[in-house]
Each structure stands twice: as structure tokens, then as C-alpha cells.
Amino acid sequence: VQLQASGGGLVQAGGSLRLSCAASGRTISYYGMGWFRQAPGKEREFVAAISWNGGTAYYADSMKGRFTISRDNAKSTLYLQMNSLKPEDTAVYYCALDSSRYGGGPYDSKGEYNYWGQGTQVTVSS
């Protein structure tokens, strides 16, 4: 599976961005997926995750109410809608997929995922 994240950019505090993660090489329809982020000098941290059918989603506490994860299995694409962005949201955002468990997800640990996208930079200015 190849995962291609896109949609990052520079935005002012309070603004919005929508990230996309397009998958190729294998269907994503049966697998849990997630978003993580990594700021300079920090470890990669959990942002949001979604079950294989989109029925269940988890969010990190600081993202609840601001971020929304969704997926379109027919388009093999994962999304992250980010609203009310803050400077502390600045990071490289990575999408991930767990292909080891059929009908799985969501998972909030990066160790649960075996495929990762290349990341897209999000910069929020104050």
C-alpha cells in the first residue's frame, strides 16, 4: 500500500485546512486508519483514528471538537478536517493504515499501524 498525504500548508490561527490521504496498491476498505503528527523535536503523536467502515472514531483530547476524521472507501481516501487551528497544531501530519486486522480500528497507538504516508506540513501562524 502506498499512502500519499496532501492538503497541508500555511494558515493563520483560527483558520481551517482539510488533509487528504490517498491510498493506492491495495483497498483500504477493510482496515483501520489514523492520523498522527510530529512537531520539531517531539515524538510522533496521535491525532485521530477511524474504524474500517467509518463507524467509530477516536480523537486526542486536544483535537476533540476541532478536528474531524472521515473516509471514503470507494475513493480509497482518508480525510482530516481541521478547524480552529492553533499555532501548537504546527507539525508534519502523517496518515497511517493497519492492514493486519480485517475489519479493525480505530487504534490510537502508532505501533498498531504498518503503513505510513510521507507526511504533509501544516504551519499555523499566530
C-alpha positions in Angstrom: 0.0 0.0 0.0 1.2 3.5 -0.8 -0.3 6.4 1.2 0.0 9.9 -0.2 -0.9 12.7 2.2 -1.7 16.2 0.9 -3.5 19.4 1.8 -1.1 20.9 4.3 0.0 24.5 4.1 0.3 27.8 5.9 -2.8 29.1 7.7 -3.5 31.8 10.3 -4.7 30.9 13.7 -8.4 30.2 13.7 -8.3 29.0 10.1 -9.1 25.6 8.6 -7.4 23.0 6.5 -8.5 19.7 5.1 -5.9 17.0 4.7 -6.3 14.0 2.4 -4.6 10.7 2.3 -4.9 8.8 -1.0 -4.2 5.1 -0.9 -3.0 3.0 -3.9 -1.9 -0.5 -4.4 -4.5 -2.1 -2.1 -8.0 -1.4 -1.0 -8.4 0.4 2.3 -12.0 -0.7 2.8 -11.4 -3.2 5.5 -8.8 -1.6 7.6 -8.4 0.9 10.4 -6.7 4.2 9.6 -5.4 7.1 11.5 -3.6 10.5 11.5 -0.6 11.3 13.6 1.6 14.4 13.8 5.2 15.2 14.7 6.5 18.7 15.6 10.2 19.5 15.5 12.0 17.9 18.5 8.9 16.0 19.6 7.7 12.4 19.2 5.1 11.5 16.8 1.7 11.8 18.5 -1.8 10.5 17.9 -4.3 12.9 16.3 -7.3 10.8 15.2 -8.3 7.4 14.1 -11.2 5.7 12.3 -12.6 2.2 12.0 -12.7 0.3 8.8 -16.2 1.4 7.9 -16.1 4.9 9.4 -18.5 3.9 12.2 -16.2 4.7 15.1 -13.6 7.5 15.5 -11.2 8.4 18.3 -9.6 11.8 18.8 -6.8 13.1 21.0 -8.2 15.2 23.7 -6.7 18.5 22.3 -8.3 17.8 18.9 -11.9 17.0 20.1 -14.4 19.4 18.7 -11.9 20.9 16.3 -10.8 18.0 14.1 -13.0 15.5 12.2 -11.7 12.3 10.6 -13.6 10.7 7.8 -13.0 8.2 5.0 -14.4 7.4 1.6 -13.6 3.8 0.9 -14.9 4.0 -2.6 -12.2 6.6 -3.3 -9.6 5.0 -1.1 -9.1 8.2 0.7 -8.8 9.3 4.3 -9.6 12.9 5.4 -8.9 15.1 8.3 -10.9 18.3 8.6 -9.1 20.7 10.9 -10.9 23.8 12.2 -10.0 26.5 14.7 -6.3 25.8 14.1 -3.8 26.9 16.7 0.0 27.6 16.5 0.6 24.5 18.5 -1.0 22.4 15.8 2.0 23.1 13.6 3.6 19.8 12.7 4.1 17.3 9.9 0.9 15.2 9.7 1.1 11.6 8.7 -1.6 9.2 7.7 -1.4 5.5 8.6 -3.1 2.2 7.9 -3.2 -1.1 9.7 -3.5 -3.9 7.2 -3.0 -6.7 9.7 -6.6 -6.8 11.1 -9.6 -7.2 8.8 -12.5 -5.1 9.9 -10.4 -3.3 12.5 -9.8 0.1 14.1 -9.8 2.6 15.4 -6.4 2.5 17.1 -4.7 5.4 18.9 -1.2 3.9 19.1 1.3 4.3 16.3 2.6 0.8 16.9 -0.7 -0.6 15.6 -0.1 0.7 12.1 2.2 -0.9 9.5 1.8 1.5 6.6 2.6 5.2 6.7 2.4 8.1 4.3 5.2 10.6 3.7 3.6 13.4 5.7 2.3 16.9 4.9 3.4 20.1 6.6 0.9 22.2 8.5 2.0 25.5 9.7 -0.3 27.8 11.8 0.8 31.3 12.3 -0.2 33.4 15.3 
